[in-house]
């Protein structure tokens, strides 16, 4: 028998896959039980409600998102490169065969108006991402107003890629981010030799 942590992880991972593929409201707890291999009684001892499970799935997704961003920026040596790595991360993600858009946006669209807990979890993830971008913008020496512009590019790329069914939005958003960065932080003129 699985210990509590293993059971919890199995349920969250199974629910994440099902919710992302089919939508939160389309997936019943029986489907989660079957996919996780954990009884309904045990699931409800771990999560008091489906909303509580959805919030746990969103927290899990936050970890996956944060890890993906960190991995994409590993080779970056400048703040500018770390900013552009966001769009490289999105491009790779958009090319995955099971890409269905942003799980946070999707879940908010389904339940944000009826579940305060879900809306709060989604807002927290978006706020954390905006803070991440704001720190990169500050590190790049760019004005703070650039941060929300770049975050909106990333969010819009996710929605566009999901609806269009192609990864092109990541490339277009990256090009727009480069243009915004160039305008915000002009290249320094090269030093004149002999002066």
Secondary structure, DSSP 8 states (H G I E B T S, - for coil): ---HHHHHHHHHHHHHHHHHHH-TTT--HHHHHHHHT--HHHHHHH-SSHHHHHHHHHHHHHHHHHHHHHHHTTT--SHHHHHHHHHHHHHHHHTSTT--S-HHHHHHHHHTTT-HHHHHHHHHHHHHHHHHHHHHHHHTT--THHHHHHHHHHHHHHHHHHHHTSTHHHHHHHHHHHHHHHHHS-------TT-
